[in-house]
Amino acid sequence: MRITVSRKPVKVYPDPKRVIARFFYNGDERAKEVVQKVTSLSEKQVFEIVSPLLQEFSKRHRNITKVFLKHCKKIQWLIEEMGIDYKNMDEFTKYLIGSYFTHEYSIESAAFFNPSIVEDPDQTNLVEGEKRVIISFRAVGEGHISSVVFRRALIDCHNNIHVLPAGNYIDEAEVVKNAIYNKRLFLKKAADASISMNVITDVNANLGEKFDYAQLRKLVLDAKEKQEDDVGKLEYDRILWLSDTYHEICFSKDTDISDRVIFPISEFERKGIEDARFVRFTKDDGSVIYYGTYTAFDGSFIIPKLMQTTDFYDFKVSPLHGKGAQNKNLALFPKKINGKYAMMSRIDGWNNYLMYSDRITVWDQPVKLQSPLYAWEFIQIGNCGSPIETEAGWLIITHGVGPMRRYCLGASLLDLNDPSIEIGRLHEPLLVPNPDEREGYVPNVLYSCGSIIHNGELIIPYGLSDYCSSFATVNLERLLERILEHNNGTAV
């Protein structure tokens, strides 16, 4: 008999009205034709065309003129190549040119799921029993491109969950490429990405043990000029794309957290950034930082990545390295264990693994921790977010995949001092798709990327069939008792 779980009457749905303005480019030939036609217009004609555009789209975007200017500047090279004086070009002409190289993308048009939840850094102006939280979601739009978005919510003294309304605008972050690369780790990741050995050898021979983006870019541009075919040029492009996976992103301080979207920026994540698992991490000195592990996907190759922030405005992003940083489902423990960082992973796509590291970006020597035991998880087991510390042990919410590829949530406990020891696991699923939850973008799937404890209950945000998201709660004391009733004997 399964333990009692309460589903909350709260659902967070995808909203196709939430759009961002993206750069749109259809090739050099068409671009030159468009620029030629726009620059042949009189100033009066330009103003008559662009003025209503600004009026219409300023209602949909925070600063549409800034977007148009940014996208016009992206093709400054082409404009100057055409013999046009870019610097002295009329501002409204730049707006109009930029508008032709802009399109709207609805980030939530298809699905809104796989949430994780952490305590908000701001806990001011609350009453006893309340907690303010930040929830991240995987938003999916046209072409199955995934991004990370956020909502703020308030949990009241009765554990009712109030998700605050989203803002009217969405902003992408400014991307800052100021990383200093460690050559050994960078080239190891390049080899993992199957980049040409000739390119790797070239980088190894001509750059120091530490190098920056500008040095790498110069090497790539110089090398591409010497290539005789497009295949060789593409391989050098790929090493530059890899460098884009190291960056910082900064959101404007006048944005609400619901206004911020972390959208793919490099070719190595062009098919999306998936299933962010955020954790509130306490350092040895007691200070707090938020880490988020996620998967970057280019359609065939997976790069596990780590973002870190203290305020959810500024994020540092880097790939994860090592034998343990493979596949999906990486989840960081919320503090060091015995002086080392600890992480769960699923390197083989089938079992849960545990690994330790002195460096938060390098993960080697994964050790198998959990394998499927019960019929509802025979296909695979994985974590559903970072472990949660309790007096009884590290509480792990898992997902199991069973018949008809049905995803259910489970729970288990690991020893506090030695998480390689599993001290109990639920024999039955904690949460299974009910008739109201089994239809959606991907049927029969319940999935979560992180839970939280509040007012004596475990609060689980979860995705419903990869379409929308909801919440469930379970009494923590009863859950721990039930887990400890079971050992890891033979599955039944």
C-alpha positions in Angstrom: 0.0 0.0 0.0 1.4 3.4 -1.0 2.0 6.2 1.4 -0.6 9.1 1.3 0.5 12.0 -0.9 -1.6 15.2 -1.3 -1.7 16.8 -4.7 -2.1 20.6 -4.6 -4.8 22.3 -6.7 -2.2 24.4 -8.4 -1.0 24.0 -12.0 1.5 26.1 -13.9 0.8 26.1 -17.6 2.8 27.1 -20.6 2.0 30.5 -21.9 2.5 31.0 -25.7 2.3 34.8 -25.2 5.7 34.8 -23.5 8.0 35.7 -26.4 11.6 36.8 -26.8 13.0 38.8 -29.8 15.7 36.7 -31.4 18.2 37.4 -34.2 16.9 36.2 -37.6 19.3 35.6 -40.5 18.5 34.0 -43.8 21.8 34.1 -45.6 24.1 36.8 -47.0 22.4 37.1 -50.3 19.0 37.8 -48.9 20.5 40.1 -46.2 22.2 42.3 -48.8 19.0 42.5 -50.8 17.0 43.7 -47.7 19.7 46.2 -46.7 19.8 47.6 -50.2 16.0 48.0 -50.3 15.9 49.7 -46.9 18.7 52.1 -47.6 17.1 53.1 -50.9 14.1 54.5 -48.9 13.8 58.2 -48.0 13.9 59.2 -44.3 10.2 59.9 -44.4 9.4 56.4 -45.8 11.7 54.8 -43.2 9.9 56.6 -40.4 6.4 55.8 -41.7 7.3 52.1 -41.8 9.2 51.8 -38.5 7.0 54.1 -36.3 4.0 51.7 -36.1 6.4 48.8 -35.6 7.9 50.5 -32.6 4.4 51.3 -31.2 3.2 47.7 -31.7 6.2 45.8 -30.4 7.1 48.1 -27.5 4.0 46.6 -25.9 5.5 43.1 -26.2 9.2 43.8 -25.4 10.9 45.9 -22.7 13.2 47.8 -25.1 12.5 46.9 -28.7 14.7 49.8 -30.0 17.7 48.3 -28.2 16.9 44.9 -29.7 16.7 46.4 -33.2 20.0 48.3 -32.8 21.7 45.1 -31.5 20.5 43.0 -34.4 21.4 45.7 -36.9 24.9 45.8 -35.4 25.3 42.1 -35.9 25.3 42.7 -39.7 27.4 45.8 -39.5 30.2 43.9 -41.3 27.8 43.2 -44.2 26.5 46.7 -44.4 30.1 48.1 -44.6 31.0 45.4 -47.1 28.3 46.9 -49.3 30.1 50.3 -49.1 27.5 51.9 -46.8 28.7 54.2 -44.0 27.3 52.4 -40.9 28.4 55.0 -38.3 26.6 57.8 -40.0 23.5 55.9 -40.8 20.2 57.4 -39.5 19.0 55.9 -36.3 15.6 55.0 -37.6 17.2 53.3 -40.6 19.1 51.1 -38.2 15.9 50.3 -36.3 14.2 49.3 -39.6 17.1 47.2 -40.7 17.3 45.5 -37.3 13.5 44.7 -37.5 14.0 42.7 -40.6 16.6 40.6 -38.8 14.4 40.0 -35.7 11.7 37.4 -35.1 9.7 36.5 -32.0 10.2 33.1 -30.4 7.6 31.8 -28.0 9.7 30.0 -25.3 6.7 28.2 -23.7 4.6 27.4 -26.7 4.9 23.6 -26.3 5.5 22.7 -22.7 6.5 23.9 -19.2 7.7 21.2 -16.9 10.5 19.5 -14.9 10.7 22.0 -12.0 13.2 22.4 -9.2 12.6 24.5 -6.1 15.0 26.3 -3.7 14.6 28.8 -0.9 14.6 32.4 -2.2 17.6 34.5 -1.1 15.1 37.1 0.0 13.1 35.9 3.1 12.2 39.4 4.3 8.6 40.6 5.2 7.2 37.2 5.9 5.2 35.9 8.8 5.9 32.8 10.9 5.5 29.6 8.9 5.9 31.3 5.4 8.7 30.7 3.0 9.5 32.4 -0.3 10.9 30.1 -3.0 12.2 30.2 -6.5 11.1 27.6 -8.9 13.0 26.8 -12.2 11.2 25.2 -15.1 12.2 23.7 -18.4 10.3 25.6 -21.0 9.9 24.2 -24.5 9.1 26.1 -27.7 9.0 25.6 -31.4 11.5 23.0 -32.6 11.6 21.4 -29.2 14.2 24.0 -28.0 14.4 24.1 -24.2 15.3 27.0 -22.0 15.4 27.6 -18.3 12.8 30.0 -16.8 11.8 31.0 -13.3 8.8 31.8 -11.1 8.6 33.1 -7.6 6.2 31.5 -5.1 5.1 31.8 -1.5 4.4 28.8 0.7 2.1 29.8 3.6 1.9 28.3 7.1 -0.4 25.6 5.9 1.9 24.7 3.0 -0.5 26.2 0.4 1.5 27.2 -2.6 0.9 30.6 -4.3 2.8 31.0 -7.5 3.1 34.7 -8.3 2.0 35.9 -11.7 4.7 36.2 -14.4 5.7 39.7 -15.6 4.7 41.1 -19.0 8.2 41.0 -20.5 10.9 38.4 -20.9 14.6 39.3 -21.1 17.6 37.3 -22.2 20.8 37.9 -20.4 23.8 39.8 -21.6 26.5 37.2 -22.3 30.0 37.9 -21.2 32.8 35.8 -22.6 35.7 36.5 -20.2 36.6 33.0 -19.2 40.1 31.9 -18.7 40.4 28.4 -20.1 42.5 25.5 -18.6 44.0 24.0 -21.8 44.2 20.4 -20.4 40.5 20.4 -19.4 39.4 22.3 -22.5 41.1 19.9 -24.9 39.8 16.9 -23.0 36.2 18.3 -23.5 37.0 18.9 -27.1 38.1 15.3 -27.5 34.8 14.2 -25.8 33.0 16.3 -28.3 34.7 14.4 -31.2 36.4 17.6 -32.5 39.1 16.9 -35.1 42.4 15.8 -33.7 44.2 18.2 -36.1 42.3 21.1 -34.5 43.1 19.9 -31.0 46.8 19.5 -31.9 46.8 23.0 -33.3 45.3 24.5 -30.2 47.7 22.5 -28.0 50.7 23.7 -29.9 49.9 27.4 -30.2 48.2 28.4 -26.9 49.5 28.5 -23.4 48.3 26.4 -20.5 45.9 29.2 -19.7 44.3 31.2 -22.5 41.3 33.5 -23.0 38.5 33.8 -25.6 40.2 36.5 -27.6 43.4 34.3 -28.0 41.4 31.3 -29.1 39.2 33.3 -31.5 42.4 34.8 -33.2 43.9 31.3 -33.6 40.6 30.0 -35.1 40.2 32.9 -37.6 43.8 32.6 -38.7 43.5 28.8 -39.1 40.2 29.0 -41.0 41.8 31.2 -43.7 44.3 28.4 -44.4 41.7 25.7 -44.8 40.9 24.7 -48.3 37.5 23.2 -47.7 34.4 23.8 -45.7 34.9 20.7 -43.6 38.2 21.9 -42.2 36.7 25.4 -41.5 33.7 23.8 -39.7 36.0 21.9 -37.3 37.6 25.1 -36.3 34.2 26.6 -35.8 33.3 23.8 -33.5 36.2 24.5 -31.2 35.0 28.1 -31.0 31.5 26.9 -30.3 32.9 24.8 -27.4 34.4 27.9 -25.9 31.0 29.4 -25.8 30.0 26.9 -23.2 32.1 28.8 -20.8 30.6 32.2 -20.1 28.9 34.6 -17.7 25.3 35.9 -18.1 24.0 39.0 -16.5 20.3 40.1 -16.2 19.2 43.7 -15.8 18.5 44.6 -12.2 15.1 46.0 -13.1 13.8 42.5 -14.1 11.5 40.3 -12.1 12.8 36.8 -11.8 9.9 35.6 -14.0 11.2 38.0 -16.7 14.5 36.1 -17.0 15.1 33.3 -19.4 18.4 31.4 -19.8 18.3 30.5 -23.5 20.8 28.5 -25.5 23.6 30.6 -26.7 26.1 28.2 -28.4 25.9 25.7 -31.1 26.7 23.0 -28.6 23.3 23.7 -26.9 21.3 24.7 -29.9 18.7 22.1 -29.3 18.2 23.2 -25.7 19.3 23.3 -22.1 17.4 20.8 -20.2 16.3 19.8 -16.7 18.2 22.3 -14.4 18.6 21.0 -10.9 19.2 23.9 -8.6 20.5 23.5 -5.0 21.1 25.9 -2.2 24.7 25.1 -1.3 26.2 26.0 2.1 30.0 26.5 2.0 32.4 25.6 4.8 32.4 29.2 6.0 28.5 29.2 6.2 28.0 31.4 3.2 25.4 30.3 0.6 25.7 30.0 -3.2 23.2 28.4 -5.6 24.4 25.8 -8.1 22.4 24.4 -11.0 23.4 21.4 -13.0 21.8 21.0 -16.4 22.3 19.3 -19.8 23.3 21.2 -22.9 22.2 19.3 -26.1 23.1 20.0 -29.8 20.9 17.2 -31.2 23.4 14.4 -30.8 26.0 15.3 -28.2 25.3 16.0 -24.5 27.4 18.4 -22.4 26.7 18.4 -18.6 27.1 22.0 -17.3 27.1 23.9 -14.1 25.8 27.4 -13.4 26.3 29.3 -10.2 24.8 32.4 -8.7 24.2 34.2 -5.4 21.3 36.4 -6.5 19.7 34.9 -9.7 20.8 38.0 -11.7 24.4 37.1 -12.5 25.4 33.5 -13.4 28.7 31.9 -14.2 28.4 28.9 -16.5 30.9 26.2 -17.3 31.0 22.6 -18.5 31.6 19.7 -16.2 34.6 17.4 -16.8 35.6 13.9 -16.1 34.3 10.3 -16.4 31.5 11.0 -14.0 30.3 14.1 -16.0 28.6 12.1 -18.7 25.0 11.7 -19.8 22.1 13.4 -17.8 20.9 13.5 -14.2 23.8 15.2 -12.3 22.6 16.5 -8.9 24.9 18.1 -6.4 24.7 17.5 -2.6 23.9 20.8 -0.7 27.2 20.8 1.2 30.6 19.0 1.2 30.7 15.6 2.7 33.9 14.7 4.6 35.6 17.7 3.0 34.7 16.9 -0.6 32.0 17.9 -3.0 29.5 15.1 -3.7 27.4 14.5 -6.7 24.9 11.9 -8.0 24.9 11.0 -11.6 23.5 8.5 -14.1 26.5 7.9 -16.5 25.0 4.8 -18.1 21.5 6.1 -18.4 20.3 3.2 -16.3 21.6 3.3 -12.7 22.4 6.0 -10.1 26.0 6.7 -9.3 27.8 8.6 -6.5 31.1 10.5 -6.9 33.3 12.9 -4.9 35.6 15.7 -6.0 38.0 18.4 -4.7 36.9 20.6 -7.6 33.3 21.3 -8.3 33.8 21.1 -12.1 35.8 17.9 -12.3 34.2 14.5 -11.6 35.9 11.2 -11.9 35.6 7.7 -10.4 31.8 7.4 -10.2 30.7 4.4 -8.1 27.3 2.6 -8.7 24.9 3.5 -5.9 21.5 2.3 -7.0 20.1 -0.1 -9.6 16.5 -0.8 -10.5 14.9 -3.2 -7.9 11.2 -3.0 -8.4 8.9 -3.6 -11.4 8.0 0.1 -11.7 11.7 1.0 -12.2 13.0 -2.0 -14.2 14.0 0.2 -17.2 16.0 2.8 -15.3 16.4 4.7 -12.1 17.6 8.3 -11.7 17.5 11.1 -9.3 14.9 13.8 -9.2 17.1 16.6 -7.9 19.7 17.2 -5.2 19.7 15.1 -2.0 17.9 16.7 1.0 19.5 16.4 4.4 17.3 15.0 7.2 18.0 13.6 10.6 17.4 10.1 9.3 19.7 10.4 6.3 20.0 12.0 2.8 16.5 11.9 1.3 16.7 11.1 -2.4 13.6 11.5 -4.6 14.1 9.2 -7.6 12.3 8.5 -10.8 11.7 5.0 -12.1 10.7 3.9 -15.6 8.5 0.8 -15.9 6.0 -0.8 -18.3 4.7 1.4 -21.2 7.6 3.8 -20.3 5.7 5.1 -17.4 7.7 7.4 -15.1 6.9 7.3 -11.4 8.6 9.0 -8.4 10.2 7.0 -5.6 12.2 7.8 -2.5 15.2 6.4 -0.7 17.6 7.3 2.1 21.4 7.3 2.1 23.7 7.4 5.2 24.5 11.0 6.2 28.2 10.3 6.7 28.6 7.8 3.9 26.1 8.3 1.2 27.4 5.2 -0.6 25.3 3.3 1.9 21.6 3.1 1.0 19.7 2.5 4.2 16.2 2.2 2.8 14.1 2.5 -0.3 10.3 2.6 -0.9 9.1 -0.6 -2.4 6.1 1.2 -4.0 6.2 4.4 -6.0 5.7 7.6 -4.1 3.8 9.3 -6.9 2.3 7.8 -10.1 0.5 9.5 -13.0 -3.2 9.6 -12.3 -5.8 9.8 -15.1 -5.7 13.6 -15.0 -1.9 13.7 -15.4 -1.1 11.0 -18.0 -2.0 13.1 -21.1 0.4 15.7 -22.5 3.5 16.4 -24.5 4.9 13.0 -23.4 2.2 10.8 -21.9 2.5 8.8 -18.6 5.5 10.8 -17.2 5.9 12.4 -13.8 9.2 14.1 -13.3 10.8 16.5 -10.8 14.2 18.2 -10.6 14.2 19.2 -7.0 12.1 19.2 -3.8 12.1 21.1 -0.5 11.1 20.5 3.1 8.9 23.0 4.9 6.6 22.9 7.9 7.2 19.2 8.4 6.3 18.2 4.8 8.2 17.3 1.7 7.0 19.6 -1.1 7.6 18.1 -4.6 7.1 20.2 -7.7 6.6 17.9 -10.7 6.0 17.9 -14.4 2.8 16.3 -15.7 3.4 14.4 -18.9 6.0 16.9 -19.9 3.3 19.6 -20.5 2.6 21.6 -17.3 3.7 21.5 -13.7 2.0 21.0 -10.3 2.9 20.2 -6.7 2.5 17.4 -4.2 3.2 17.1 -0.5 3.8 14.3 1.9 4.3 14.2 5.7 8.1 14.0 6.2 8.1 11.9 9.4 5.7 9.3 7.9 7.8 9.2 4.7 11.0 8.6 6.5 9.4 5.9 8.7 8.0 4.1 5.7 11.4 4.2 3.9 13.2 2.8 7.0 10.7 0.0 7.3 12.2 -1.4 4.1 15.7 -2.6 3.6 17.3 -3.3 0.3 16.4 -7.0 0.1 15.0 -8.9 -2.8 12.5 -7.0 -4.9 8.9 -8.1 -4.7 
